[in-house]
Amino acid sequence: MEIIIQATPEAATSVAARIVARLLREKPNAVLGLATGSTPLLLYRALIDMKLDWRRVTTFNLDEYIGLPQDHPQSYHSFMWENLFRHINIPKENVNIPDGNASDIPGCCAAYEQRIRDAGGIDLQILGIGTDGHIGFNEPTSSLASRTRIKTLTPQTRKDNARFFGSEADVPGHVITMGIGTIMEARQNLMLAFGNNKARAIAEAVEGPITTINPASILQMHPDAKVCLDAEAAAQLKRAEYYRWVYDNKPDWQHL
Ligand code: PGA
């Protein structure tokens, strides 16, 4: 894992935005895995401002709530159109988000996996991390080999997401999420985390044992995983000074 620590969420986001922009310039038909939540909002704003060409880009979102109408303001369909897609030139048919209202959810999950394969696999997956260490909605104890499927949210995640819904009771209990096995097949993973409420989950994921109890810890097994952090999210990392030194002393040829 490459741990990139910057002073602020804005600075960490600008590193992430450069990584995404470089991919889109080098590979105009790139396949991007996208995330929702508060964390990637700055990234999407930065990417919009960069005026990149998205005409041949294909996207796959990590997850969606089950049972929320697509046009519900808190559905991840609404989130993505509001915060990214309507501001860029991506064709609608290139956008893939799990269908939380499918009549056959297992069939829809299998079809999602097949669409990822048909697209040639995901080049770069953007990830947030839950305060419980989840990636996508793969909650603690998720199989590290899991594929796209239904998951039940933990009380912690429903509490964390209540801020979007008004109350915890309004947060749907079930979701469709790409599996950890699906995420691990992305050629690059780029995880972002900001704020001190993420510090423990990040310390466990980066420096703890690989365990289903912190699903993000599986990224230790990924050959190309980067983690972009602000100072607060990095606060519990024991080797933070080393990660900073590595990043600050990268030879030019290794830099972005
Ligand atoms: P957040 O969510 O970006 O809203 O903190 C992250 C996540 O749950 O993956």
Residues whose N, C-alpha, C, O or C-beta is under 5 A from the ligand:
A	BS01	PGA	T36 G37 S38 T39 G128 I129 G130 H134 G136
